[in-house]
């Protein structure tokens, strides 16, 4: 009996299952009970056993290098920029990208995971979402490295990630508005469970505190990262007395909602209301007035994530598995000093 067979037999005995069941887990077969699969995968990992990809021979058709790209929702300009960036970077490696939608609340994550285990892509990229420790273990057991892009939370098992300096981005937006003379500033955060959204608001508050600008809790709110979310929250902020002279939104789409609310109330941008968005999407140049925004280096983020994922897939190890890239403020025509009525 070979060493591999001995290992599998020992794992089967310890797990209380048959050796064919262990083989099914290794081969990604779906006909294994979830609890049994979890128990076997933990034993396989503990034994240091991961599925090894079979080397191709000259007589075989060359294996296509595949990358899974999974996002919560594949809608809107932000998702479009992420997909475009990953596609461009993958093409440079001769890789093919498979696109998956996990759902706003990660409700399709298990369907994607089962598909990935069956297909065995070279690597997986997860965008603005989380991955439970159990799912992480299953990917590792199959030898599929996973890299997070713009991670949504502090991952328990420290998956490699590529993001941007969200805290610094919030600070940059606050400094710009305060330097213009704004003191009563509304802030629209994103979903509070999202790490990036919390960091942007925290950075903004940090500058307000050190600048002596009062932090009024009524001027802070959270909303979905959408035009509708920004619109609803802006209507609330602009109904306050006195109303804010500026609003910082945690995404460009939210900022477009602020534009819509300002128009509905007859307010001019930037004369009556300055607006700063976040992401630096192409849409910032398409609206009137053009939107001042904290720009994330999305193309660089996606390129580095693809490089890191494929390095890990080839067995390389990097000392830089958690990268936060620098953001920059793109000043356009949506901000100015407070008007006389502010």
Residue frames relative to the residue before (quaternion, step in Angstrom):
aa qw qx qy qz dx dy dz
X 1.0000 0.0000 0.0000 0.0000 0.00 0.00 0.00
X 0.4466 -0.7058 0.4811 0.2664 3.61 -0.91 0.95
X 0.6691 -0.4849 0.3739 0.4212 3.56 -1.32 0.29
X 0.6396 0.5315 -0.3304 0.4465 3.57 0.99 -0.82
X 0.6623 0.4976 -0.3070 0.4685 3.57 0.92 -0.91
X 0.6237 0.5364 -0.3383 0.4570 3.58 1.04 -0.79
X 0.6524 0.5148 -0.3109 0.4612 3.58 0.96 -0.89
X 0.6812 0.4849 -0.2938 0.4631 3.57 0.87 -0.95
X 0.6344 0.5237 -0.3329 0.4609 3.57 1.01 -0.74
X 0.6525 0.5057 -0.3139 0.4691 3.58 1.00 -0.84
X 0.6464 0.5090 -0.3195 0.4701 3.58 0.98 -0.82
X 0.6359 0.5279 -0.3276 0.4579 3.57 0.97 -0.83
X 0.6611 0.5069 -0.3085 0.4591 3.57 0.94 -0.90
X 0.6837 0.4849 -0.2960 0.4579 3.58 0.90 -0.91
X 0.6933 0.4623 -0.2744 0.4799 3.58 1.05 -0.73
X 0.4139 -0.7219 0.4648 0.3025 3.58 1.22 -0.33
X 0.5954 0.5239 -0.3778 0.4778 3.56 1.10 0.72
X 0.6035 -0.5501 0.4231 0.3927 3.54 -1.31 0.06
X 0.6185 -0.5449 0.4037 0.3969 3.56 -1.21 0.41
X 0.6121 0.5334 -0.3739 0.4484 3.67 0.98 -0.59
X 0.6141 0.5349 -0.3589 0.4559 3.61 1.09 -0.60
X 0.6228 0.5191 -0.3373 0.4785 3.59 1.03 -0.76
X 0.6445 0.5182 -0.3196 0.4626 3.59 0.97 -0.82
X 0.6233 0.5372 -0.3429 0.4532 3.59 1.02 -0.75
X 0.6376 0.5190 -0.3261 0.4667 3.58 0.98 -0.83
X 0.6654 0.5108 -0.3010 0.4535 3.57 0.92 -0.91
X 0.7358 0.4201 -0.2229 0.4820 3.57 1.04 -0.79
X 0.5222 -0.6816 0.3944 0.3273 3.57 1.28 0.20
X 0.3194 0.7574 -0.5174 0.2378 3.59 1.14 0.43
X 0.4443 -0.7296 0.4542 0.2530 3.62 -0.92 0.85
X 0.6397 0.5775 -0.3234 0.3908 3.60 1.17 -0.48
X 0.5045 0.5726 -0.4716 0.4419 3.58 0.79 1.13
X 0.5117 -0.6545 0.4553 0.3202 3.58 -0.86 0.93
X 0.5997 -0.6084 0.3753 0.3597 3.64 -0.94 0.84
X 0.6697 0.4948 -0.3153 0.4553 3.61 0.88 -0.89
X 0.6483 0.5051 -0.3162 0.4739 3.58 1.00 -0.80
X 0.6356 0.5356 -0.3269 0.4497 3.57 0.95 -0.88
X 0.6607 0.5122 -0.3065 0.4552 3.58 0.90 -0.96
X 0.6616 0.5099 -0.3108 0.4534 3.60 0.92 -0.90
X 0.6786 0.4851 -0.2936 0.4670 3.59 0.89 -0.91
X 0.6613 0.5145 -0.3228 0.4402 3.60 0.90 -0.87
X 0.6326 0.5181 -0.3423 0.4629 3.59 1.00 -0.73
X 0.6621 0.4916 -0.3124 0.4715 3.60 0.97 -0.77
X 0.6259 0.5322 -0.3358 0.4607 3.58 1.03 -0.72
X 0.6606 0.4998 -0.3053 0.4697 3.56 0.96 -0.87
X 0.6498 0.5222 -0.3171 0.4521 3.55 0.95 -0.88
X 0.6856 0.4634 -0.2710 0.4917 3.57 1.12 -0.69
X 0.4737 -0.6899 0.4304 0.3382 3.56 1.29 -0.06
X 0.5021 0.6555 -0.4177 0.3791 3.56 1.20 0.44
X 0.0707 0.7642 -0.6381 0.0615 3.56 -0.72 1.10
X 0.6015 -0.5632 0.4189 0.3815 3.52 -1.18 0.56
X 0.2220 -0.7786 0.5746 0.1196 3.55 -0.83 0.94
X 0.4342 -0.6919 0.5106 0.2682 3.55 -0.90 0.92
X 0.4448 -0.7005 0.4886 0.2697 3.54 -0.91 0.89
X 0.4251 -0.6949 0.5033 0.2883 3.60 -0.78 0.90
X 0.4290 -0.6923 0.5136 0.2700 3.54 -1.07 0.74
X 0.2903 -0.7195 0.5987 0.1989 3.53 -1.25 0.48
X 0.6916 -0.4922 0.3228 0.4187 3.52 -1.23 0.33
X 0.6674 0.5170 -0.3082 0.4385 3.59 1.10 -0.60
X 0.6396 0.5451 -0.3248 0.4340 3.58 1.22 -0.35
X 0.5549 -0.5580 0.4895 0.3756 3.51 -1.30 0.39
X 0.5122 -0.6600 0.4394 0.3302 3.63 -0.76 0.95
X 0.4583 -0.6936 0.4890 0.2641 3.55 -0.91 0.93
X 0.4062 -0.7044 0.5288 0.2433 3.57 -0.90 0.96
X 0.3665 -0.7181 0.5506 0.2165 3.56 -0.88 0.98
X 0.0533 -0.8447 0.5321 -0.0235 3.56 -0.35 1.25
X 0.1050 -0.7646 0.6337 0.0530 3.56 -1.14 0.76
X 0.2687 -0.7375 0.5963 0.1683 3.57 -0.90 0.92
X 0.0805 -0.7664 0.6362 0.0392 3.56 -0.98 0.90
X 0.0217 -0.8231 0.5651 -0.0517 3.57 -0.50 1.23
X 0.0338 -0.7913 0.6096 -0.0326 3.57 -0.83 1.10
X 0.6134 -0.5385 0.4037 0.4132 3.60 -1.16 0.40
X 0.7881 -0.0527 0.0773 0.6084 3.58 0.85 -1.04
X 0.2719 -0.7558 0.5730 0.1626 3.56 -0.94 0.85
X 0.4588 0.6382 -0.4748 0.3959 3.55 0.56 1.23
X 0.7810 0.3841 -0.2548 0.4214 3.55 -1.25 0.46
X 0.6694 -0.5463 0.3437 0.3678 3.55 -1.27 0.44
X 0.6062 0.5543 -0.3763 0.4285 3.64 1.04 -0.60
X 0.6682 0.4831 -0.2975 0.4813 3.58 0.90 -0.92
X 0.6187 0.5534 -0.3396 0.4423 3.58 1.04 -0.77
X 0.6675 0.4966 -0.3042 0.4640 3.58 0.94 -0.86
X 0.6308 0.5212 -0.3346 0.4674 3.60 1.03 -0.75
X 0.6704 0.4942 -0.3036 0.4627 3.59 0.85 -0.96
X 0.6506 0.5154 -0.3205 0.4565 3.58 0.92 -0.88
X 0.6643 0.5176 -0.3056 0.4443 3.58 0.92 -0.88
X 0.6692 0.4855 -0.3017 0.4749 3.58 0.93 -0.90
X 0.6362 0.5305 -0.3297 0.4529 3.59 0.94 -0.87
X 0.6675 0.5077 -0.3045 0.4516 3.59 0.89 -0.93
X 0.6862 0.4768 -0.2856 0.4693 3.58 0.89 -0.95
X 0.6575 0.5133 -0.3180 0.4507 3.60 0.94 -0.83
X 0.6129 0.5616 -0.3481 0.4333 3.57 1.03 -0.79
X 0.6333 0.5462 -0.3245 0.4419 3.57 1.07 -0.71
X 0.6987 0.4153 -0.2572 0.5226 3.57 1.23 -0.45
X 0.4901 -0.6526 0.4397 0.3749 3.59 1.23 -0.08
X 0.4874 0.6723 -0.4162 0.3703 3.57 1.23 0.50
X 0.3249 -0.7210 0.5849 0.1801 3.54 -1.29 0.56
X 0.2777 -0.7806 0.5447 0.1297 3.58 -0.90 0.99
X 0.1508 -0.7459 0.6429 0.0868 3.56 -1.02 0.91
X 0.2511 -0.8110 0.5215 0.0852 3.56 -0.70 1.15
X 0.0241 -0.8058 0.5908 -0.0307 3.56 -0.93 0.97
X 0.2548 -0.7427 0.6011 0.1488 3.56 -1.13 0.75
X 0.2800 -0.8053 0.5071 0.1262 3.58 -0.55 1.21
X 0.5148 -0.6274 0.4316 0.3939 3.59 1.18 -0.44
X 0.6392 -0.5760 0.3587 0.3618 3.53 -1.11 0.73
X 0.7754 0.2593 -0.1388 0.5588 3.57 1.13 -0.68
X 0.5899 -0.6202 0.3462 0.3839 3.58 1.16 0.67
X 0.3288 0.8023 -0.4587 0.1945 3.57 1.22 0.37
X 0.7152 0.4091 -0.2630 0.5020 3.61 1.19 -0.33
X 0.3394 0.7800 -0.4780 0.2188 3.59 1.24 0.21
X 0.6722 0.4977 -0.3175 0.4468 3.60 0.91 -0.81
X 0.6152 0.5371 -0.3500 0.4588 3.59 1.06 -0.69
X 0.6507 0.4915 -0.3182 0.4835 3.57 0.97 -0.83
X 0.6526 0.5384 -0.3269 0.4212 3.59 0.87 -0.93
X 0.6588 0.4967 -0.3155 0.4687 3.59 0.91 -0.89
X 0.6383 0.5226 -0.3219 0.4645 3.57 1.02 -0.79
X 0.6623 0.5107 -0.3077 0.4537 3.58 0.92 -0.91
X 0.6579 0.5113 -0.3161 0.4536 3.57 0.92 -0.86
X 0.6614 0.5005 -0.3035 0.4689 3.57 1.05 -0.76
X 0.7437 0.4188 -0.2230 0.4710 3.59 0.89 -0.97
X 0.1816 -0.8313 0.4986 0.1653 3.58 1.19 -0.65
X 0.0112 0.8004 -0.5978 0.0444 3.61 0.39 1.19
X 0.6453 -0.5202 0.3811 0.4096 3.56 -1.25 0.33
X 0.7913 -0.0874 0.1040 0.5961 3.59 1.04 -0.79
X 0.2521 -0.7489 0.5917 0.1597 3.54 -1.33 0.25
X 0.1589 -0.7548 0.6308 0.0839 3.55 -1.11 0.80
X 0.0956 -0.7891 0.6062 0.0281 3.56 -0.80 1.04
X 0.2078 -0.8180 0.5335 0.0555 3.54 -0.76 1.12
X 0.8720 -0.0678 0.0396 0.4832 3.55 -0.99 1.00
X 0.6150 0.5049 -0.3580 0.4885 3.55 0.92 0.91
X 0.4277 -0.6779 0.5317 0.2735 3.56 -1.31 -0.03
X 0.1751 -0.7555 0.6214 0.1111 3.52 -1.30 0.33
X 0.4135 -0.7391 0.4725 0.2438 3.56 -0.54 1.17
X 0.6419 -0.5318 0.3798 0.4012 3.61 -1.17 0.50
X 0.6303 0.5363 -0.3425 0.4448 3.60 1.01 -0.74
X 0.6699 0.4807 -0.3009 0.4792 3.59 0.95 -0.85
X 0.6034 0.5505 -0.3533 0.4562 3.58 1.07 -0.71
X 0.6627 0.5110 -0.3117 0.4502 3.59 0.89 -0.92
X 0.6508 0.5230 -0.3261 0.4434 3.58 0.96 -0.81
X 0.6491 0.5011 -0.3216 0.4735 3.59 0.98 -0.77
X 0.6556 0.5088 -0.3173 0.4589 3.58 0.94 -0.86
X 0.6382 0.5350 -0.3302 0.4443 3.57 1.00 -0.80
X 0.7088 0.4243 -0.2507 0.5046 3.57 1.15 -0.56
X 0.4942 -0.6877 0.4155 0.3318 3.58 1.27 0.06
X 0.4926 0.6361 -0.4394 0.3995 3.59 1.14 0.65
X 0.2434 -0.7808 0.5531 0.1587 3.63 -0.31 1.16
X 0.1689 -0.7842 0.5937 0.0632 3.55 -1.09 0.78
X 0.0788 -0.7833 0.6165 0.0131 3.57 -0.94 0.96
X 0.3191 -0.7454 0.5574 0.1784 3.56 -0.95 0.92
X 0.1744 -0.7373 0.6416 0.1198 3.55 -1.14 0.74
X 0.8242 -0.0448 -0.0262 0.5640 3.58 -0.70 1.13
X 0.0732 -0.8628 0.4978 0.0491 3.61 0.74 1.08
X 0.4282 -0.7362 0.4785 0.2138 3.52 -1.01 0.91
X 0.8012 0.0768 -0.0223 0.5931 3.61 1.19 -0.42
X 0.5783 -0.5339 0.4659 0.4044 3.55 -1.33 0.18
X 0.2951 -0.7904 0.5112 0.1640 3.57 -0.35 1.22
X 0.5393 -0.6636 0.4213 0.3021 3.55 -0.86 1.05
X 0.7956 0.2908 -0.1433 0.5118 3.57 0.88 -0.93
X 0.5155 -0.7181 0.3886 0.2601 3.55 1.17 0.70
X 0.0445 0.7950 -0.5981 0.0914 3.54 0.51 1.19
X 0.5417 -0.5893 0.4630 0.3806 3.61 -1.07 0.54
X 0.0215 -0.8203 0.5702 -0.0379 3.56 -1.02 0.76
X 0.1460 -0.7363 0.6518 0.1082 3.51 -1.35 0.44
X 0.1261 0.7927 -0.5839 0.1219 3.56 -0.69 1.10
X 0.4439 -0.6535 0.5192 0.3262 3.54 -1.19 -0.54
X 0.6239 -0.5748 0.3932 0.3546 3.56 -1.29 0.36
X 0.1415 -0.8447 0.5125 0.0625 3.56 0.30 1.27
X 0.6220 0.5323 -0.3475 0.4572 3.59 0.99 -0.75
X 0.6759 0.4792 -0.2904 0.4787 3.57 0.91 -0.90
X 0.6072 0.5589 -0.3506 0.4427 3.56 1.09 -0.66
X 0.6494 0.5009 -0.3118 0.4797 3.57 0.99 -0.81
X 0.6319 0.5283 -0.3239 0.4656 3.56 1.04 -0.79
X 0.6535 0.5281 -0.3150 0.4414 3.58 0.93 -0.89
X 0.6534 0.5074 -0.3124 0.4668 3.58 0.96 -0.86
X 0.6646 0.5038 -0.3074 0.4583 3.59 0.92 -0.89
X 0.6514 0.5222 -0.3219 0.4465 3.57 0.90 -0.89
X 0.6345 0.5349 -0.3307 0.4493 3.59 0.97 -0.83
X 0.7154 0.4512 -0.2718 0.4592 3.61 0.76 -0.98
X 0.6575 0.5004 -0.3154 0.4667 3.58 0.97 -0.80
X 0.6407 0.5175 -0.3273 0.4632 3.60 1.00 -0.76
X 0.6380 0.5124 -0.3269 0.4728 3.59 1.16 -0.52
X 0.6044 -0.5895 0.3402 0.4140 3.58 1.28 -0.25
X 0.4756 0.6703 -0.4468 0.3532 3.61 1.24 0.14
X 0.1037 -0.7954 0.5956 0.0429 3.57 -0.99 0.85
X 0.7280 0.3175 -0.2137 0.5687 3.58 1.08 -0.64
X 0.0919 0.8282 -0.5293 0.1596 3.53 0.02 1.41
X 0.2881 -0.7406 0.5836 0.1670 3.55 -0.90 0.97
X 0.1409 -0.7858 0.5997 0.0554 3.57 -1.07 0.78
X 0.1194 -0.7759 0.6177 0.0474 3.56 -0.79 1.07
X 0.1619 -0.7956 0.5799 0.0671 3.56 -0.42 1.23
X 0.5084 -0.6111 0.4982 0.3463 3.53 -1.31 0.15
X 0.7733 -0.2863 0.2365 0.5139 3.60 -1.23 -0.31
X 0.4749 -0.7259 0.4202 0.2664 3.58 -0.69 1.07
X 0.6188 0.5421 -0.3671 0.4340 3.62 1.15 -0.34
X 0.6090 0.5577 -0.3529 0.4400 3.59 1.25 -0.21
X 0.4948 -0.6936 0.4496 0.2683 3.56 -0.72 1.16
X 0.6724 0.5091 -0.3090 0.4396 3.61 0.83 -0.95
X 0.6599 0.5139 -0.3112 0.4512 3.58 0.95 -0.85
X 0.6490 0.5052 -0.3210 0.4696 3.57 0.94 -0.81
X 0.6578 0.5239 -0.3143 0.4405 3.58 0.97 -0.86
X 0.6367 0.5316 -0.3364 0.4459 3.61 0.97 -0.76
X 0.6801 0.4681 -0.2888 0.4848 3.57 0.91 -0.89
X 0.6337 0.5331 -0.3328 0.4511 3.59 0.99 -0.80
X 0.6493 0.5110 -0.3171 0.4656 3.60 0.97 -0.79
X 0.6354 0.5276 -0.3219 0.4629 3.56 1.02 -0.81
X 0.6714 0.4927 -0.2922 0.4702 3.58 0.91 -0.94
X 0.6042 0.5796 -0.3582 0.4133 3.57 1.03 -0.76
X 0.6866 0.4596 -0.2836 0.4867 3.60 0.90 -0.88
X 0.6103 0.5424 -0.3612 0.4506 3.60 0.99 -0.71
X 0.6723 0.5128 -0.2992 0.4421 3.55 0.92 -0.92
X 0.7156 0.4390 -0.2623 0.4758 3.58 0.90 -0.90
X 0.6813 0.4748 -0.2891 0.4763 3.61 1.23 -0.38
X 0.5009 -0.6783 0.4123 0.3451 3.57 1.26 -0.06
X 0.4436 0.6662 -0.4761 0.3644 3.60 1.22 0.35
X 0.4791 -0.6913 0.4494 0.3009 3.62 -0.70 1.03
X 0.2708 -0.7372 0.5979 0.1605 3.57 -1.05 0.83
X 0.0862 -0.8081 0.5826 -0.0127 3.56 -0.20 1.35
X 0.4181 -0.7403 0.4592 0.2575 3.64 -0.44 1.13
X 0.6194 0.5599 -0.3615 0.4149 3.62 1.06 -0.59
X 0.6563 0.5166 -0.3082 0.4553 3.59 1.22 -0.39
X 0.6596 0.4637 -0.3057 0.5065 3.58 1.31 0.07
X 0.1305 0.7767 -0.6087 0.0958 3.54 -1.02 0.83
X 0.2922 -0.7351 0.5769 0.2038 3.56 -1.27 0.18
X 0.0042 -0.7908 0.6103 -0.0466 3.53 -1.19 0.63
X 0.6220 -0.4975 0.4169 0.4379 3.61 -1.20 0.25
X 0.5139 -0.6497 0.4668 0.3096 3.57 -1.16 0.59
X 0.4718 0.6594 -0.4236 0.4038 3.54 0.71 1.15
X 0.6590 -0.4827 0.3860 0.4287 3.56 -1.29 0.24
X 0.6599 0.5146 -0.3119 0.4500 3.57 0.92 -0.88
X 0.6478 0.5198 -0.3209 0.4552 3.58 0.99 -0.84
X 0.6654 0.4964 -0.2989 0.4707 3.57 0.95 -0.86
X 0.6330 0.5481 -0.3235 0.4407 3.57 1.02 -0.83
X 0.6911 0.4801 -0.2886 0.4568 3.59 0.78 -1.01
X 0.6931 0.4670 -0.2906 0.4658 3.57 0.88 -0.89
X 0.6289 0.5294 -0.3384 0.4580 3.61 1.05 -0.69
X 0.6139 0.5390 -0.3542 0.4551 3.61 0.99 -0.73
X 0.6473 0.5055 -0.3234 0.4701 3.58 0.99 -0.80
X 0.6797 0.4997 -0.2980 0.4467 3.57 0.83 -0.97
X 0.7231 0.4549 -0.2502 0.4555 3.57 0.91 -0.90
X 0.5935 0.5406 -0.3742 0.4641 3.58 1.30 0.01
X 0.5202 0.6483 -0.4118 0.3736 3.59 1.28 -0.17
X 0.2192 -0.7498 0.6087 0.1388 3.55 -1.27 0.50
X 0.4747 -0.3640 -0.7752 0.2031 1.49 -1.10 2.23
X 0.5234 -0.6354 0.4597 0.3330 3.56 -1.12 0.59
X 0.5885 -0.5760 0.4217 0.3796 3.61 -1.17 0.44
X 0.4035 -0.7004 0.5331 0.2500 3.55 -1.17 0.60
X 0.7804 0.1327 -0.0863 0.6050 3.58 1.30 -0.19
X 0.1273 -0.7664 0.6241 0.0830 3.56 -1.25 0.52
X 0.1807 -0.7372 0.6432 0.1010 3.53 -1.05 0.94
X 0.1242 -0.7899 0.5990 0.0423 3.57 -0.78 1.06
X 0.4905 -0.7087 0.4383 0.2551 3.57 -0.99 0.87
X 0.7699 0.1416 -0.1518 0.6034 3.58 1.26 0.14
X 0.6033 -0.5602 0.4176 0.3845 3.56 -1.19 0.44
X 0.6234 0.5345 -0.3556 0.4464 3.59 1.03 -0.67
X 0.6174 0.5152 -0.3425 0.4858 3.60 1.00 -0.72
X 0.6456 0.5316 -0.3226 0.4433 3.57 0.96 -0.87
X 0.6204 0.5206 -0.3467 0.4732 3.60 1.06 -0.65
X 0.6095 0.5321 -0.3418 0.4781 3.57 1.14 -0.58
X 0.6079 0.5316 -0.3433 0.4796 3.58 1.12 -0.68
X 0.6069 0.5447 -0.3455 0.4643 3.60 1.01 -0.78
X 0.6709 0.5080 -0.3019 0.4480 3.57 0.86 -0.99
X 0.6572 0.5033 -0.3122 0.4662 3.58 0.97 -0.85
X 0.6382 0.5300 -0.3312 0.4495 3.59 0.96 -0.83
X 0.6501 0.5115 -0.3162 0.4646 3.59 0.95 -0.86
X 0.6708 0.5111 -0.3066 0.4413 3.58 0.92 -0.88
X 0.7190 0.4063 -0.2363 0.5119 3.59 1.19 -0.53
X 0.5118 -0.6769 0.4022 0.3435 3.58 1.26 0.09
X 0.4596 0.6758 -0.4490 0.3613 3.59 1.16 0.57
X 0.3421 -0.7400 0.5465 0.1915 3.56 -1.00 0.85
X 0.2085 -0.7362 0.6321 0.1226 3.53 -1.16 0.78
X 0.6064 -0.2800 -0.7429 0.0431 1.61 -1.52 2.05
X 0.3691 0.7736 -0.4744 0.2007 3.64 1.19 -0.02
X 0.7776 0.2765 -0.1477 0.5451 3.57 0.94 -0.91
X 0.8123 0.0697 0.0166 0.5789 3.57 1.11 -0.65
X 0.2239 -0.7493 0.6100 0.1281 3.58 -0.81 1.04
X 0.1136 -0.8000 0.5886 0.0261 3.57 -1.03 0.80
X 0.0556 -0.7606 0.6466 0.0165 3.55 -1.06 0.92
X 0.1899 -0.7809 0.5873 0.0962 3.55 -0.93 0.94
X 0.3163 -0.7275 0.5739 0.2031 3.55 -1.31 -0.25
X 0.6608 0.4572 -0.4381 0.4030 3.55 -1.03 1.04
X 0.2476 -0.7959 0.5208 0.1846 3.60 1.00 -0.74
X 0.2217 0.8040 -0.5192 0.1870 3.58 1.01 0.81
X 0.6619 -0.5097 0.3591 0.4162 3.63 -1.16 0.41
X 0.5788 0.6115 -0.3771 0.3858 3.60 1.10 -0.63
X 0.5269 0.6442 -0.4093 0.3741 3.61 1.18 -0.44
X 0.7109 0.4349 -0.2497 0.4931 3.59 1.10 -0.66
X 0.6433 0.5582 -0.3175 0.4168 3.58 1.23 -0.26
X 0.6665 0.4881 -0.3080 0.4719 3.59 1.18 -0.46
X 0.2688 -0.7492 0.5807 0.1710 3.54 -1.28 0.29
X 0.4725 -0.3146 -0.8036 0.1792 1.48 -1.31 2.15
X 0.6444 -0.5172 0.3848 0.4114 3.56 -1.21 0.49
X 0.4543 -0.7456 0.4446 0.2003 3.53 -0.96 1.02
X 0.3653 -0.6749 0.6013 0.2224 3.56 -0.96 0.95
X 0.0801 0.8226 -0.5512 0.1149 3.59 -0.75 1.01
X 0.4187 -0.6352 0.5812 0.2888 3.54 -1.27 0.54
X 0.2245 -0.8248 0.5116 0.0872 3.57 -0.41 1.26
X 0.2547 -0.7205 0.6261 0.1547 3.53 -0.97 0.97
X 0.4222 -0.6918 0.5147 0.2798 3.62 -1.02 0.69
X 0.0990 -0.8637 0.4907 0.0580 3.58 0.59 1.16
X 0.6430 0.5205 -0.3359 0.4503 3.60 0.96 -0.79
X 0.6763 0.4785 -0.2923 0.4776 3.59 0.96 -0.85
X 0.6195 0.5477 -0.3413 0.4469 3.58 1.03 -0.79
X 0.7011 0.4621 -0.2828 0.4635 3.58 0.81 -0.97
X 0.6342 0.5310 -0.3381 0.4488 3.59 1.00 -0.77
X 0.6758 0.4823 -0.3007 0.4694 3.59 0.90 -0.88
X 0.6326 0.5320 -0.3368 0.4510 3.59 1.04 -0.74
X 0.6478 0.5021 -0.3170 0.4772 3.60 0.97 -0.83
X 0.6494 0.5172 -0.3205 0.4561 3.60 0.89 -0.90
X 0.6761 0.4972 -0.2934 0.4579 3.57 0.89 -0.96
X 0.6641 0.5148 -0.3107 0.4442 3.58 0.90 -0.91
X 0.7042 0.4512 -0.2746 0.4745 3.59 0.91 -0.85
X 0.5720 0.5527 -0.3786 0.4733 3.59 1.16 -0.49
X 0.6702 0.4886 -0.2946 0.4746 3.56 0.92 -0.94
X 0.6418 0.5323 -0.3266 0.4451 3.58 1.02 -0.77
X 0.7057 0.4459 -0.2605 0.4851 3.58 1.11 -0.66
X 0.6275 -0.5772 0.3236 0.4104 3.57 1.28 0.11
X 0.5045 0.6405 -0.4362 0.3807 3.57 1.25 -0.01
X 0.2105 -0.7556 0.6053 0.1357 3.54 -1.23 0.52
X 0.1940 -0.7967 0.5666 0.0812 3.55 -0.95 0.90
X 0.4306 -0.6816 0.5271 0.2688 3.55 -1.16 0.65
X 0.7128 0.3966 -0.2344 0.5289 3.59 1.27 -0.20
X 0.1425 0.8258 -0.5295 0.1320 3.56 0.44 1.20
X 0.7179 0.2911 -0.2433 0.5836 3.61 1.27 0.09
X 0.0255 0.8334 -0.5424 0.1032 3.53 -0.21 1.34
X 0.0587 -0.7582 0.6488 0.0291 3.56 -0.99 0.94
X 0.2227 -0.8051 0.5410 0.0972 3.55 -0.46 1.22
X 0.5779 -0.6175 0.4240 0.3239 3.55 -1.19 0.61
X 0.2574 -0.7347 0.6078 0.1568 3.55 -1.12 0.77
X 0.1284 -0.7878 0.5933 0.1047 3.58 -1.24 0.25
X 0.4556 -0.6777 0.5103 0.2698 3.54 -1.14 0.66
X 0.1562 -0.7583 0.6277 0.0811 3.55 -0.87 1.00
X 0.1815 -0.8145 0.5465 0.0705 3.57 -0.22 1.32
X 0.0004 0.7815 -0.6229 0.0351 3.54 -0.81 1.09
X 0.7702 -0.4312 0.2555 0.3946 3.59 -1.18 -0.46
X 0.5388 0.6508 -0.4027 0.3521 3.62 1.24 0.10
X 0.7233 0.3663 -0.2467 0.5308 3.62 1.22 0.04
X 0.1174 0.7538 -0.6378 0.1058 3.53 -1.19 0.77
X 0.6632 -0.4530 0.3654 0.4706 3.63 -1.18 0.06
X 0.6353 -0.5384 0.3731 0.4091 3.63 -1.11 0.54
X 0.4665 -0.6715 0.5066 0.2734 3.54 -1.10 0.81
X 0.7025 -0.4866 0.3158 0.4122 3.61 -1.27 0.26
X 0.6839 0.4851 -0.2976 0.4564 3.60 1.14 -0.54
X 0.5608 0.6303 -0.3831 0.3761 3.59 1.26 -0.22
